[in-house]
């Protein structure tokens, strides 16, 4: 069962944090490649590949919204979360995009 499908069940602290971020207008950013994103993604998510996330951080910060980053396994999204946190952006690593569907 995906994260959003289990909203009414008992969740982990991470799931609770993601739910709170979404309720505050959070944006899901998928940091996989454009080809991976085209093969399947979280509806409504934005694709900003990891290799461009640093260059786009200023624009992401201007959104003034909490950010949930995801990828295929959680490794690239962990790197992206670290980069964005370093730029003062409220961000959480959502892990695999499949867990957010």
C-alpha positions in Angstrom: 0.0 0.0 0.0 1.3 3.4 -0.9 1.7 6.3 1.5 -1.2 8.3 0.2 -3.4 5.2 0.1 -2.7 4.6 3.8 -3.5 8.1 5.1 -6.1 6.9 7.5 -4.1 4.0 8.9 -1.4 4.3 11.6 1.7 5.8 10.1 5.3 6.4 10.9 6.7 9.7 12.1 8.1 10.2 8.6 4.6 9.6 7.1 3.1 12.0 9.6 5.6 14.7 8.6 4.8 14.2 4.9 1.1 14.4 5.6 1.6 17.6 7.5 3.7 19.0 4.7 1.1 18.1 2.1 -1.6 19.7 4.2 0.5 22.9 4.2 0.6 22.9 0.4 3.8 20.9 0.1 5.1 20.1 -3.4 6.5 16.7 -4.4 9.7 16.9 -6.5 10.8 13.8 -8.2 14.6 14.0 -8.7 14.9 11.0 -11.2 15.8 11.6 -14.8 13.1 12.8 -17.3 12.9 9.4 -18.9 12.4 7.7 -15.5 9.7 10.3 -14.6 7.9 9.7 -17.9 7.8 6.0 -17.1 5.6 6.6 -14.0 5.3 9.3 -11.3 3.2 10.7 -8.4 0.3 12.6 -10.0 0.9 16.3 -9.6 4.6 16.0 -8.8 7.3 18.0 -10.5 10.4 16.6 -12.2 13.7 18.3 -11.3 16.5 15.8 -11.9 19.1 15.6 -9.1 21.9 16.9 -11.3 20.0 20.2 -11.7 18.5 20.6 -8.2 21.3 22.8 -6.9 20.9 25.2 -9.8 17.2 25.4 -9.3 17.2 25.7 -5.5 16.7 29.5 -5.6 13.5 29.0 -7.7 12.3 26.2 -5.4 12.9 28.5 -2.4 10.8 31.2 -4.0 7.8 28.8 -4.0 7.8 29.2 -0.2 6.2 25.8 0.2 7.4 22.7 2.0 9.1 20.2 -0.3 8.9 16.4 -0.4 11.6 14.9 -2.6 11.4 11.4 -4.1 13.3 9.2 -6.5 13.4 5.4 -7.3 14.8 4.2 -4.0 15.5 7.1 -1.7 19.2 7.5 -2.4 19.0 10.4 -4.9 16.2 12.1 -2.9 18.4 11.9 0.2 21.1 13.8 -1.7 18.5 16.3 -3.0 17.1 16.9 0.5 20.6 17.6 1.8 21.3 20.1 -0.9 17.9 21.9 -0.4 18.3 21.9 3.4 21.7 23.6 2.9 19.9 26.3 1.0 17.4 26.9 3.9 14.5 25.1 2.3 12.0 23.1 4.4 12.3 19.6 2.9 11.8 15.9 3.7 13.1 12.9 1.9 10.0 11.0 0.8 12.0 8.0 -0.4 10.7 6.0 -3.4 8.1 7.7 -5.5 6.1 4.5 -5.4 5.6 4.9 -1.6 4.0 8.2 -2.2 1.3 7.0 -4.7 
